[in-house]
Amino acid sequence: MEQEQEFDMNEAAIETVPWRGSMAEAKTELAEDWQFLVGCEVDVRRGRCLLRTGAIDAATDDGNIVWLSRQGVHERRLLTRADGYDLWVTKLDNQRVLARRDDG
């Protein structure tokens, strides 16, 4: 059986769930342009693990850093591309993100 790795993202506040790429993959797409994700619900993944879901409430102009809003017991969280996180959005949200990028 494949063993999942633990990741350092404040383990007390984040539940690591193995991601197998079933229905979630069919409904979501990898977000390439983080700077346009403000207001979108995202799945935060690292490798094959789903770390958390939430809404993006701020992003840097270069799109390398985003803030995931507070949700329930989970505090607001800074995420960086350099730390190896991937953000996945629904296909509809990804179309909106691409439209924002093309209009800007």
C-alpha positions as CSV (number, residue, x, y, z in Angstrom):
1,M,0.0,0.0,0.0
2,E,1.2,3.5,-0.9
3,Q,2.2,5.6,2.1
4,E,1.3,9.3,2.1
5,Q,3.9,11.9,3.2
6,E,3.3,14.3,6.0
7,F,3.6,18.0,5.1
8,D,4.5,20.9,7.4
9,M,1.6,23.4,7.2
10,N,0.6,23.7,10.8
11,E,-0.4,20.1,11.3
12,A,-2.8,21.0,14.1
13,A,-5.0,23.2,11.8
14,I,-4.9,21.1,8.6
15,E,-6.2,17.6,8.0
16,T,-4.2,15.8,5.3
17,V,-6.4,13.6,3.2
18,P,-5.1,11.2,0.5
19,W,-6.2,12.3,-2.9
20,R,-6.9,9.6,-5.4
21,G,-7.9,11.7,-8.3
22,S,-11.4,10.2,-8.8
23,M,-14.4,12.5,-9.1
24,A,-12.5,15.5,-7.7
25,E,-10.2,15.5,-10.7
26,A,-13.1,15.5,-13.1
27,K,-14.8,18.5,-11.5
28,T,-11.7,20.6,-10.9
29,E,-8.8,22.0,-12.8
30,L,-5.3,23.1,-11.8
31,A,-5.3,26.9,-11.4
32,E,-2.3,28.4,-13.2
33,D,-2.9,32.1,-12.6
34,W,-3.2,32.6,-8.8
35,Q,-3.4,36.4,-8.9
36,F,-7.0,36.1,-10.4
37,L,-8.3,33.6,-7.8
38,V,-9.7,36.1,-5.4
39,G,-13.2,35.1,-4.4
40,C,-12.8,31.5,-5.8
41,E,-13.2,28.3,-3.7
42,V,-10.1,26.2,-4.1
43,D,-8.8,22.8,-3.1
44,V,-5.2,23.1,-1.7
45,R,-3.2,20.1,-2.7
46,R,0.4,19.1,-2.3
47,G,1.4,16.1,-4.3
48,R,-1.4,13.6,-4.0
49,C,-2.8,15.0,-0.7
50,L,-5.8,17.3,-0.3
51,L,-4.8,19.6,2.5
52,R,-7.7,22.0,2.8
53,T,-10.5,23.7,0.9
54,G,-11.4,27.3,1.2
55,A,-11.8,30.7,-0.5
56,I,-9.0,32.9,-1.7
57,D,-9.4,36.4,-0.2
58,A,-6.2,38.1,-1.4
59,A,-3.4,37.5,-3.9
60,T,-0.1,39.2,-4.8
61,D,0.1,40.9,-8.2
62,D,2.7,38.4,-9.4
63,G,0.4,35.5,-8.3
64,N,3.0,33.7,-6.2
65,I,1.3,34.2,-2.9
66,V,-2.4,33.9,-1.9
67,W,-4.3,34.1,1.4
68,L,-6.8,31.4,2.1
69,S,-9.6,32.9,4.2
70,R,-10.6,31.7,7.7
71,Q,-13.1,28.9,7.6
72,G,-14.5,27.3,10.7
73,V,-11.7,26.3,13.0
74,H,-9.1,26.9,10.3
75,E,-7.3,30.2,10.6
76,R,-6.5,32.4,7.6
77,R,-3.5,30.9,5.9
78,L,-0.7,32.2,3.6
79,L,0.2,29.9,0.7
80,T,3.1,30.2,-1.6
81,R,4.0,28.5,-4.9
82,A,7.5,28.1,-3.6
83,D,6.3,25.8,-0.9
84,G,4.9,23.4,-3.6
85,Y,1.2,23.9,-3.2
86,D,-1.3,23.5,-6.0
87,L,-4.6,25.2,-6.1
88,W,-7.5,23.5,-7.9
89,V,-10.7,25.2,-8.9
90,T,-14.0,24.1,-10.5
91,K,-14.1,24.3,-14.2
92,L,-16.5,27.2,-14.1
93,D,-14.3,29.2,-11.7
94,N,-11.3,28.4,-13.9
95,Q,-13.1,29.8,-16.9
96,R,-13.8,33.0,-14.9
97,V,-10.2,33.2,-13.9
98,L,-9.1,32.9,-17.5
99,A,-11.6,35.6,-18.5
100,R,-10.3,38.0,-15.8
101,R,-6.7,37.3,-17.0
102,D,-7.6,38.0,-20.6
103,D,-9.5,41.2,-19.8
104,G,-6.7,42.6,-17.6
